[in-house]
Amino acid sequence: MLSWSEILIRLALASLFGALIGLERERKNWTAGLRTHMMVCVGSCLIMIVSAYAFFDILGSKNVVLDPSRIAAQVVSGIGFIGAGTILFSKQGTVHGLTTAAGLWTVAAIGLATGGGMYFAASATTVIALIILWALHPLEYNYSKKFRRRTLRITTDSNVANIELLKNLLSKDEVKVETFSLEKNDGELIFQVKFENLGQSEIDALMNELKNNTSIKEFSWIK
């Protein structure tokens, strides 16, 4: 059985590892932030300690067959419920929170490793996770920006003739339209046009053209 000091060391390290990753999520104002990541990591650590050491007194007893590792294994599937709660679906069909959900799953694994006494593995995973979440974010953003699809949302009055507006948007050679949708709501027409790989010059040209169109009530870009 582990000594009290060793148990405290493992739980303290787990809370530290969880806090480091939680702080990165906290700066982006996610609901699953510092305390959530700490609780997941510490809880996973304790579950691992229980799984590895809590049944020593009955293991090997006559007519007793146990597999204590199954307790720790349930963390892997159980953490999915918390991760699912961080995933948000917007009305535009975009998904947010997948990275935070994956981070919680990783934090649970770090807690299990810490609870099992694998300090180097837990420390290395924490450093790698921080590099992925923080250091690689600018690189991912700059790379994906080149291939990002932008959706333009335009609102006009339903009694306005919008044929010319649609022709201008859909027939431009310099831009490629991926999808187009039309919705009528309370006397308004709402157009949503998704473009492929729009550059800044094309965006500026579209915005200037839309600003000069008096039939448009409002327009916005949806990420």
N, C-alpha and C positions, 0 to 999 in steps of 0.2 A: 504494500500500500504506500502511496505517496505521503511524504511529510507535509505538514501544514505549510511550511515555507515554500516548498516546491509548488503546491497548489496555488498559493498566492502569487508566485512568480508567473505561472502560466496564465492565470486569470488577468493579472496586470498587463502582461505583454499582449494578450488578446485585445484588451480594451485599448491599448496604445495603437496597435495595428489597425483596428477598426476606426479609431479616431482620425488617423492620418488620411485614410481613404474618405471618411465621412466629411472631413474638412474640405476636400476638393469638391464634393457634391454640394456642400453648404454654400460655397462661394457662388454657385449658380442658382441658389435659392430653391433647391429641390426640397420637397416634403421629406423625403428620405435623406436626411442629412447626418450631422455629427452623431447625435444620440442614437438614431436608428442603427447606423452602422456599428456603433460600439456595442449596442445591445445584442445585435445579431452575432457579432464576433465572440463576445463573452459567453453568450448562451451556447453557441456551438462548441466553444472550448470546454465548458462544464459538461455538456453532453458527451464529449469525447472522453473526458476524465471518468465520468460515470460508466461509459461503455467499456473502457479499458480496465478499470480497477474496482468497480463496485461489486463484482460478483466473485472475487477471489475466495471468499469464505465458503461458498457452496459449489464452486467448480471442482469437479473431480469426485464429488460425493456420489454415493451409490444411487443409481436410478435417476440421476439428474443430468439432463442433456441441455446445454444452453449455447447460444451463439451471441455473445455480448456485442459483437461488431455490428449486429443488425440495428442496434439503437442509433449508433452514429450514422449508419447508412440512411436512416429516415430523414436526416437533416437535408440531404441532397434533394430529395423530392419535396420535403415540407417547406423549404425556403421558397419554392415556386409560388406559394400563395402570397407571400409578402412581396415578392418581385412583381407579380401580376398587378398588385395594387398600385405600383408606381408607373405603370404603363397607361398612357392617356391617348385617346383617339379624338382628334378634332373633327369638326364638321366637314372640313375640306379633305378628310381622308388621310391626313398625315398622322404619324405615330411618334409620340414622345415618351421618353423614359426607359427605352430599351437598354441604354448604357447603364443607367442606375440599377435596373433589375439585374443585369449581368454583374455589376459591381457588388450587389448584395450577395449574389451566389458565390462570388469569389471570396468575399469577406467571410462567409460561412465556412468555406474550405480553409481559409487561413486560421479561423478559430479551431477547426478540427485538428489541423496540423499542430497548432500551439498546444492544444490539450493533449496531444499524443507525444509531446516533447520534441517535436521536429522543429526546433527553433530556427535553424538556418533556412529550411524550406519556407517557413512562415515569413521570415524576414525578407527573403529574396522575392517571394510572391508579392509582398507589400510594395517593395521598391518597383517591381515590374508593373504592377497595377497602377501606381502613381505615374509612372512614365507614360503608360497607355492613356490614362485619363487626362493628364495635364500637359505633359511635354509634347505628345503627338497631336493634340487637338488643333493647334494652328496649322500643322502640316495637312491634316485631314480636311480642314476648312478650305485652305487654299487650293487643294487638289480637286475637291468635290465642286468648288465654285465654277470650275471650268465646264463641268458637265451637268450643272444643276438645271432642272426644269422649273421655270417660273410660270405661275398662274396669274393672269390678269382678271380682276373682277370689275365689271362695269355696270353701273346702275343708271337707267334712263326711265323716262315716263313711258307708259305703255302705249300712249296715243301718238308717240313720235315715230316717224318713219326711220327705221334703223337699217335699211337695206344698204345704203351707201357706207355706213359705219362698218357693217360686217364685211362688205366687199374690200374695204381698205385694210381691215385686219387680216382677212383670210387670203388675200391675193398678193401680199408683199413677197417679193423674191428673196429679200435679205433675211426673212424670219421663217421658221418652220413651225407650223401649228401641229401639235400632237393630238389634242382633244378639244372639243368645243361643246358647251352646254348652255341651255337657255331655260330660265325659270321666271314665271310670272307670279308676283306677290304684291297684293294691296295696291294695284294700279301702277306697279313698277315692273320693268323688265330687267332681269339680272343676267348678264352674260359672264361666263367664265371660260377663258381661253388659256389653254396650257401650251406654252412654247418650248421648243427644244433649244438648249444651248444658246441662250440669248447673251450677247455681249453687252458691255456697258454702253457702247455707242448706239446699238439698236434700242436699248431701254430708254435712253435719253430722247431718241427720235420719236418713239411711241408716246412718251409722256408729253412732249411738246405738241404733238398732233392732237392728243386727247384734251389737253388744256384749252386748245383753240376751238374745240367742238362744243357749241352752246347747248346741244341736246343732251349732253352727259351731265347727270346730277353729281355723281362721284365715281371715282375709280381708285383701286388699290391693288398692290402686289401681294400675293399670298405665297408664302414660302412653302 
